Amino acid sequence: PLFRGSLMTDALDLVRELIALPGPPGQEELIRNAVAAHADRLGCARATDARGNLLLSLPGAGRIPAHPDIVVMAHLDEIALLVVGAEADGRLAVTNQGGAYPWKWGEGPVQILASGGPLTGILSFGSIHTNDGGSVAAQARERALTWGDTRVWTGLSVEELAARNVRAGTRIVLHPSRRTLTTLGEFVSAPFLDDRADLAALLLALERDEIRGMDPERVLFAATVAEEVGGHGALWLLNQRPISVGIAL
């Protein structure tokens, strides 16, 4: 029998939890584990495919459907930055993963997801108290900022960064102190509502009797990877499982 009962998860608490977790493309483990834990609580069978997508059955179904004709998807990853090099004073040069823009992130703390453990850095465009025509501040009066203008300051030397395994390709995400949700009456504001709000919607849908009453062999739920850099997780999944209806949240 399918799972019965009403769990009544608080939607805002769920969104807050998911926003707090980093998940840059290619490094979605923390957010995938959180979604998996909620799926376990709901009684969903789950599996992680070869591309890293998290596949979920309807609650109580007991197994992932082999030949679903409906797939409901939300993506795990968020826009992020990549380290492309380190300057002599230890400042990190970066580029974007997905549609991250300097004006959208602004100056402030970021978290460097080094394999030796996360580090805090400050994303900066340099001092505005200068008339040097070569400064970023002076050039920004005439043109848009680019990631080439941006540096991440850690206070560490090149040697210290290397010892912490910070290298080209290391991901950088928004700092935990900035990963918050603000309520404005009936509205909410937060970073990465694309796609944390939709992951929450996917999990909340699995609590509803209307969903749990569907044929468990027909419907697959999936939390996919690498959407922000080309939708590779979803494309891989759909190539593996021909379907009639795909719903991307």
C-alpha positions, 0 to 999 in steps of 0.5 A: 500500500502507498504511504498514508497520513499527513506530515504537514511540513512547514514550507518556509522551514523547508526552503530555509533548510535547502537555501542554507546548503551549497550545491554548485554544479558538479558538487551537489552532494550536500543538497542531494543528501538533504533531499534524500533524507526528506524522501526517506522520511516520506517513505520514498524509494530512492536511487542515485544514477550514474550522472548524480541525479537523485531518483525518487518513487512515490511514497510507499511504492517500494522501488523506483519505477522501471518505465515511467511515462511521467517525470517530475524534475527540480534541479539541485545545483545553483549558480557559482564561481570557479577559481581560475588562478591565484595572483602573487599576493594570494588573491583568487581570480574567478569565473562564473558557473552558470548565470552568475553576474558580478552586479548580482552577487556584489561585494561580500563574503563567499565560501571557497569549497576547497577539498581541504575544507571550506574557507571564507573569502571576500569577493571584491572589486577593489577600493573606490577611493582612487582616481587611478584610471586603471582601477576597477572603480574608475572603469566601472563608471564607463562600463559594466563589471565583469568577472575579470574585474573580480578578486576573492581575498582570503588573507592567505599566501599562494603557498597557504592556498595550495596547502589547503587544496585551493586550485583552478576549478575549486568552486566558490559559493555564497557564504552561509551568512548570506544564505538567508530567507526574508519574508515580506508579507505573503512574499519571500526573498532569498538567494537560490530560490531557483531551484531550492523553492522548487525542490521544496515544492517537489517534496511537499507534493509527495506529501499530498494524497492526490500524488500518493494516489497515483500509479507508482509505476507511471511517475518518477520524481527526480532531483537533477544535477548540473542544470545551471551549466546546460541541464546535463543531468536532466538531459542524461536522465531523459535519454536513459528513460523515454517518457511521455510527459516531463515536468520541470519545476 
